[in-house]
Amino acid sequence: MHDFFFNQIPQHFPFLLEGALVTLELSLVSMSFGLALGLAVAMGRLSHSPWLRWPLNAFVEIWRDTPLIVQLLVIYFTLPEIGIVLPGFWAGVLGLSLNLAAYLSEVFRSAIATVDSGQRAAGISLGMSGAMVYRRVILPQAFRSALPTLGGYFVALLKDCSLVSFIAVNELLRHATIVIANTFESMDTYFMVAIIYFAMSFVSSRIVARIEQAVTPLHQRSSHIRAAAARP
């Protein structure tokens, strides 16, 4: 234990933190693309055009029903055979974003469905266009409804980023394998990795909770507090 705190941590923790920064960067970029694409897919699947719904339904099924690691390997090793060569980082972003978008499209689709359809009719009766109703009325409410689930997916994404180590991205887990290869101290190294992952996930979940509180209307926030206080 003495060696762990006074030798292993000072010697290897900074190097592992460099990998953790890559993990955070990868997560934030992939989440941004995943949110945008997931919302677009959800909107497309809610359209009345079967020519739009069917391909998007197929996209969601394919990306949800195959393992993420297989998707990453196909993107990184197979796309170059047809002339599309991506660096490891951007191959990871592409795979993570597409996989995440398939799941988030269901989240957004469900959240949009929870908004009272009468609000769309009311917005149109006030002279708003369909796009404006979605932008100003439906999507803000759907986003607030989906936010806790989105936060959970971001925390899961942080941990899923460890899979990009298989396509030569120097994120946290790959840095850990480098340390282990040089020191043969697997237990101590993986324990430090677990600490870093826990810290990133814990801080991320607290940030999402603060954002959720900030975007929740005051009257709803008060009712949530009273409901929580009334629980045994």
ABEGO torsion letter per residue (X at the ends): XAAAAAAAAAAAAAAAAAAAAAAAAAAAAAAAAAAAAAAAAAAAAABABAAAAAAAAAAAAAAAABBAAAAAAAAAAAAAAAGBBBBAAAAAAAAAAAAAAAAAAAAAAAAAAABBAAAAAAAAAAGBBAAAAAAAAAAAAAAAAAAAAAAAAAAAAAAAAAAAAAAGBBBAAAAAAAAAAAAGBAAAAAAAAAAAAAAAAAAAAAAAAAAAAAABBAAAAAAAAAAAAABX
